[in-house]
Amino acid sequence: MKKYECTVCGYIYDEELGDPDSGIAPGTKWEDLPDDWVCPLCGVGKDDFEEVN
């Protein structure tokens, strides 16, 4: 499972945890997120995230 960081606010999307508050189940891969999913903290789109190790 991978993690992705918002380059605007630093929020980490962890595929293992998902984003339950936004209806994204744990285990949801980044590429399976809806195209209109946005950062739950600052509202930017997926284009403003980068993979972290």
N, C-alpha and C positions, 0 to 999 in steps of 0.2 A: 504494500500500500504506500502511496506517495502523499506528500504534503505540498501545498501551494500557498504562497504568501502574497497578500495584497500589498502592492508597491506603494499604495497611498497611505494606508493606516496600519499595516502590519498584521492584520487578521490572518490566521492560519486556517486554511481549509484542509482538514485531515480526512482522507478517503475512509479511513477506518472508523471515524466518528460520524461522518456525514454532517448534515446541518438540520437536525430534527426540528428546530424552531421554524425552518422554512419548508418543512415537509420532505427533506432529503434524507433517506434512510442510511444508517450506518453501512459502510461497505460500498457506497456509490462512488464509482470511479469518476475522475475529473471529466473525462471525455463523455460521460453519460449524464452530466449535469445539463439541465435545459439551457438553451442558448440565452434565455432571458434571465437566468439566475444572476443575482447581484450580491456583492459583499454585504453581509448582514449588519456590519458596523457603519460603513460609509457609503454604500450604494453604488459603487463602481462595478462595471461588468467584468467578465472573465478575462478580457484582454489586458486588464491591469493586474493580473496575477502572474507569478513566476514560480516554477518548481524549486523547492528547497530540499536539501539532503538532510 
